Amino acid sequence: MRPVKDIIIESLVVGVATLGLGFIIMLFPSPSKFMQQFREGRAEAPLVGCFFLGVIFHSLAEVTHINEWYVKTRANAWT
């Protein structure tokens, strides 16, 4: 198994990426309405949820070795 420190750092990076993606997706239906909610502090819960979803999903993928399996199967798929 990989070092826990590396897994935590990767999980945080995936969490931030998921947060950014969630922010962008929430802009699409109504950018002005979302930005108003964001300024008023009413849009923080979904964004925090996006961050933790990314962190938890990546951590579980590492612990269950799904990442390792995916890399091995995708590497063999192209040969």
N, C-alpha and C positions, 0 to 999 in steps of 0.2 A: 504494500500500500504506500501511496505517496505521503510525504510529510504533511502534517495537519496544517502547518503554517501556509504552505502552498495552496492547499484546498480552500482555506479561509480567504486568502487573497483573491483567488480565482472566483470564489463565490461572491465576494463583494463587488468585483468587477462586473460579473454577470448581473448582479442586483442593480447596479448603477445603469447598465445597458438596458435592462428591462424597465427601469424607472423612466429613462429617456424615451424609450419606445412607447410606453404607456402615456407619457406626456404628449407626444406627437399624435398618437391615436385619439386622445381625448380632445385635441384641437379640431379634428375634422368635422364633427357634426355641427358645431357652432363655435368658431374661434372666439368671438367677442363674449359670448355667454360663459365659456370656460375660463377665459382670462379674468372676467369679472368675479367669478367664483373663486379663482386662485388668489386674487388680490384680497378678497374678503376672508380668506382662510377656510373656505368651505370645500375646497377641492383637494385637501391634503390627504385625507384617508385613502382614496383610491391610489394616489401616488405612493404612499407608504406601503400599501398592499402590493403594488407592483414590485417595489424594491425587495420586500421580504419573499414574495413569490419566486423571484429570480435567485435569491440567496438559498432558499430552502430547496428549490428544484435542483440547482447545481450541486449542492451538498449531497442530496440523496442520490443523484446520478453518480457521484464519485464513490460514495459508500457502497452502492450496489454494483459498481463496476460497469455501469451502462456506458460511460464515456470510453473506457478501455475496449469494450466489446464493439462499440460503434467505430472506433478508429481502426480496429483490426478488420472488421467486415467491409468497411468502405475502402480501405487500402487494397483489399483483395478483389473488390468489385471491378476495379479499373485495370486489373492485370489479365 
